[in-house]
Amino acid sequence: MEKLEKFTLINEDRSRIKVFEPFEDVSKPSPSIDAMMVSYGCVYKRSSKPVMKGSRVETIEAARKEYAELLKEGWKKTSIFNSYF
């Protein structure tokens, strides 16, 4: 199984972020990662922690599709918020 990483995308005007991270289903006897958690939030100041509005769990396939669509819309991968998560 491939190694899934956590990554953050930010929109063009730097006001919204989405965090994609592997979601481990610990309710199963042998925890496995077969989904991604997508959290989304607003950025008010680049120097402060983003305000997260919510999250949802998607299949890896759906998360990949959403990620690709966001990149097409001009969202970019960022690491400036990594220290907060």
N, C-alpha and C positions, 0 to 999 in steps of 0.2 A: 504494500500500500504506500502511496506517495506521502511525503511529509507535507502537511498543510501548514502554511504560515499565517500569522496575523498581519494584516496590513490596513492602512488607513488611506482613504481617498478624500480629497477636498475639492469643492466645486470652484469654478473659475473666479467668482468674486470673493472667494475665501470666507463665505458666511456659513457654509454647511459642511459637515463631515459625515462619512460613513466608515465604520470600523467593521472589517470582516475578520472573523476569527473562528478557528475550528471549534466545534461544539461536541463535547464528549458526553455521550448518553450514559450516565453513571447508574441509571436504573436497571441496566442490563447486567447479567452475571459477569460477562467480560466486557468492560467498557470499551466502546469503539467509537471512532470518530467517523460518522457517516453523514454529518450535516455541518452547516456553517451558521454561526450566529451573526446577524447583521444588526449593528447598533447604529443609531443615527442621532445627530445632534446639531446644535447651532454654535457658531463661533462668534463671540462678541468682541473679544480682544485677542490678538494673536499670542499675547504673553500670559493669558490666563486659561484655566482649564475650560474646555468646551462644555456647554450644558447639554447633557444627553437627554433626548426626548423619549427614547424607547428602544426596543430591540425585538427582533423576531428570529425564529430559527427556520432556515431554508435548506433544501437539499443542496448538496455540493453543486449539482448541475445548475439549479436555479440561481445560486449565488454567483457562479461563474458567468452566467448569462447577464445578470444585473451588473456585475463588475465590467464586463465588456461594453455594455450599453452606456454606463457612466463615462467610461473612457472616451467613447464616441462623442458624448455630449461635452467633452472638454474637461472632465474631472481629472485630477492628477494624483499620483501616489505621493504621499508625504510622510515624513517621519518627525515633523516638528512637535507632534503631540505625544510621541511615544513615552515620554517621561511621566505622563499623566495616567497611563493605562498599564 
